Amino acid sequence: MLAWTDAFLADAEAPPALQREALAHFTPAQLVELAAANAIFMGFSKIALALGDVPDDLPLMEQATPDVS
């Protein structure tokens, strides 16, 4: 499910082939839960960075918030 998470973080939408693969292993409700968890984790990490509450030696990767119309 790393591919699902990568697609979520990069584009906020999984390609159709990845959606079919994920649905072979998970129910639609489970995929909604995974997407919600990804959104929560991404949000909390952005809040932590904005507040500056991370260790100085923590490697950081900036991920832009997707611009979805």
C-alpha positions as CSV (number, residue, x, y, z in Angstrom):
1,M,0.0,0.0,0.0
2,L,3.0,2.2,-0.2
3,A,2.1,2.9,-3.9
4,W,-1.4,4.0,-2.7
5,T,0.1,6.4,-0.1
6,D,2.6,7.7,-2.7
7,A,-0.2,8.4,-5.2
8,F,-2.2,10.1,-2.4
9,L,0.7,12.4,-1.4
10,A,1.8,13.2,-4.9
11,D,-1.5,13.7,-6.8
12,A,-4.3,13.2,-4.3
13,E,-5.7,10.6,-6.7
14,A,-4.7,7.1,-7.5
15,P,-4.4,6.1,-11.1
16,P,-7.1,3.6,-12.3
17,A,-4.7,0.7,-12.5
18,L,-3.6,1.3,-8.9
19,Q,-7.3,1.6,-7.8
20,R,-8.1,-1.8,-9.4
21,E,-5.1,-3.4,-7.7
22,A,-6.0,-1.9,-4.3
23,L,-9.6,-3.0,-4.7
24,A,-8.4,-6.6,-5.2
25,H,-7.0,-6.5,-1.6
26,F,-9.2,-4.0,0.2
27,T,-12.9,-3.0,0.3
28,P,-13.8,0.5,-0.7
29,A,-14.5,1.4,2.9
30,Q,-11.0,0.2,3.9
31,L,-9.5,2.4,1.1
32,V,-11.4,5.4,2.4
33,E,-10.0,4.7,5.9
34,L,-6.5,4.5,4.4
35,A,-7.0,7.8,2.5
36,A,-8.3,9.5,5.7
37,A,-5.4,8.2,7.7
38,N,-3.0,9.5,5.1
39,A,-4.7,12.9,5.2
40,I,-4.5,13.1,9.0
41,F,-0.8,12.1,9.1
42,M,0.0,14.6,6.3
43,G,-1.9,17.3,8.2
44,F,-0.2,16.6,11.5
45,S,3.2,16.6,9.9
46,K,2.5,20.0,8.3
47,I,1.3,21.4,11.7
48,A,4.4,20.0,13.4
49,L,6.7,21.6,10.8
50,A,4.8,24.9,11.0
51,L,5.1,25.0,14.8
52,G,8.8,24.1,14.6
53,D,8.4,21.2,17.0
54,V,10.7,18.7,15.3
55,P,14.2,17.6,16.4
56,D,17.0,19.5,14.6
57,D,18.5,16.3,13.3
58,L,15.3,15.0,11.7
59,P,15.6,14.7,8.0
60,L,12.9,16.8,6.3
61,M,11.2,16.4,2.9
62,E,8.9,19.2,1.8
63,Q,5.7,18.0,0.1
64,A,3.5,20.6,-1.5
65,T,-0.2,20.4,-0.8
66,P,-1.9,19.2,-3.9
67,D,-3.9,21.9,-5.8
68,V,-7.1,20.0,-6.7
69,S,-9.9,21.9,-8.3
